[in-house]
Amino acid sequence: QVQLVESGGGLVQPGGSLRLSCAASGNIFSINAMGWHRQAPGKQRELVAAKTNSGLTTYADSVKGRFTISRDNAKNTVYLQMNSLKPEDTAVYYCNADPGVPGRPHYWGKGTLVTVSS
């Protein structure tokens, strides 16, 4: 059992920056990778960024060069630094933890809303 709590969302102007945080608790040793997904109204949830325990990262094409994912293993926390934000980035951002074991469910936070608007 893993619990994930996101924070850092809010309202920001286009071109601005935000930093999201996700704190994990519970059976943290079951986590193989952590990342972020987002979902805008009327759209499917999509992968934004993810990082494995070994440090391998992946990003959606739409955020490459603008977003950076990082992990503080000592604090069991994953971050998403979002720069050069666009209105298209407006969505609920969800923290995700992947056990990396077939048949075991992923864990999800409740989400934090990011609104990019002038």
C-alpha positions as CSV (number, residue, x, y, z in Angstrom):
1,Q,0.0,0.0,0.0
2,V,1.4,3.4,-1.1
3,Q,-0.1,6.8,-0.5
4,L,0.7,9.8,-2.7
5,V,0.0,13.4,-2.0
6,E,0.5,16.1,-4.5
7,S,1.0,19.8,-3.9
8,G,2.2,23.0,-5.7
9,G,-0.6,23.5,-8.2
10,G,-2.2,26.8,-8.8
11,L,-2.7,29.7,-11.2
12,V,0.2,30.9,-13.3
13,Q,0.5,33.2,-16.3
14,P,1.7,31.9,-19.7
15,G,5.5,31.8,-19.7
16,G,5.6,31.3,-15.9
17,S,6.8,28.5,-13.8
18,L,5.5,26.1,-11.2
19,R,7.0,23.3,-9.2
20,L,4.9,20.3,-8.2
21,S,5.7,17.9,-5.4
22,C,4.5,14.5,-4.6
23,A,5.3,12.8,-1.3
24,A,5.0,9.0,-1.0
25,S,4.4,7.1,2.1
26,G,3.5,3.5,3.1
27,N,5.3,0.6,1.4
28,I,7.7,2.8,-0.5
29,F,10.0,-0.1,-1.2
30,S,7.5,-1.5,-3.7
31,I,8.0,1.5,-6.0
32,N,10.0,1.0,-9.1
33,A,9.2,4.3,-10.8
34,M,7.4,7.6,-10.1
35,G,6.0,10.1,-12.5
36,W,3.3,12.5,-13.5
37,H,0.2,12.3,-15.6
38,R,-2.2,15.0,-16.5
39,Q,-5.8,15.3,-17.6
40,A,-7.5,18.3,-19.1
41,P,-11.3,18.5,-19.3
42,G,-12.7,16.4,-22.1
43,K,-9.3,14.8,-22.8
44,Q,-7.6,11.6,-22.0
45,R,-5.1,11.3,-19.2
46,E,-1.6,11.4,-20.6
47,L,1.9,10.7,-19.4
48,V,3.9,13.8,-18.7
49,A,7.1,12.5,-17.2
50,A,8.5,9.6,-15.3
51,K,11.7,8.5,-13.6
52,T,12.8,5.1,-12.6
53,N,14.7,4.2,-9.4
54,S,17.9,4.0,-11.5
55,G,17.4,7.6,-12.8
56,L,16.1,6.8,-16.3
57,T,13.7,9.5,-17.4
58,T,11.0,9.9,-20.1
59,Y,9.0,12.9,-21.1
60,A,6.0,13.6,-23.3
61,D,7.0,15.3,-26.6
62,S,4.8,18.3,-25.7
63,V,6.8,19.1,-22.5
64,K,10.4,18.2,-23.6
65,G,12.7,21.1,-22.9
66,R,10.3,22.8,-20.6
67,F,9.6,20.3,-17.8
68,T,12.1,18.5,-15.6
69,I,11.3,15.6,-13.3
70,S,13.5,14.9,-10.3
71,R,13.4,12.6,-7.3
72,D,14.6,12.9,-3.7
73,N,14.8,9.3,-2.6
74,A,15.7,10.2,0.9
75,K,12.5,12.1,1.2
76,N,10.4,9.7,-0.9
77,T,9.4,12.7,-3.0
78,V,9.2,13.4,-6.7
79,Y,9.1,16.8,-8.3
80,L,8.0,18.3,-11.5
81,Q,9.6,21.6,-12.4
82,M,7.4,23.3,-15.1
83,N,8.9,26.2,-17.0
84,S,7.6,28.2,-20.0
85,L,4.1,27.2,-19.2
86,K,1.4,27.4,-21.9
87,P,-2.4,27.5,-21.7
88,E,-2.3,24.0,-23.1
89,D,-0.6,22.8,-20.0
90,T,-3.8,23.5,-18.0
91,A,-4.9,20.2,-16.4
92,V,-5.1,18.2,-13.2
93,Y,-1.7,16.7,-12.6
94,Y,-1.6,13.3,-10.9
95,C,1.4,11.7,-9.2
96,N,1.9,8.1,-10.1
97,A,3.9,5.3,-8.6
98,D,4.7,2.2,-10.5
99,P,5.6,-1.0,-8.7
100,G,7.1,-2.4,-11.9
101,V,5.6,-5.8,-11.2
102,P,3.1,-7.4,-13.6
103,G,-0.3,-7.8,-12.0
104,R,0.3,-5.2,-9.2
105,P,-1.7,-2.0,-9.5
106,H,-0.2,1.4,-9.9
107,Y,-0.8,4.1,-7.2
108,W,-2.3,7.5,-7.8
109,G,-2.6,10.7,-5.9
110,K,-5.8,12.8,-5.9
111,G,-4.3,15.4,-8.2
112,T,-3.4,19.0,-8.1
113,L,-4.9,21.6,-10.5
114,V,-2.6,23.7,-12.7
115,T,-4.2,26.6,-14.5
116,V,-2.2,28.6,-17.0
117,S,-4.0,31.7,-18.0
118,S,-3.5,35.5,-18.4
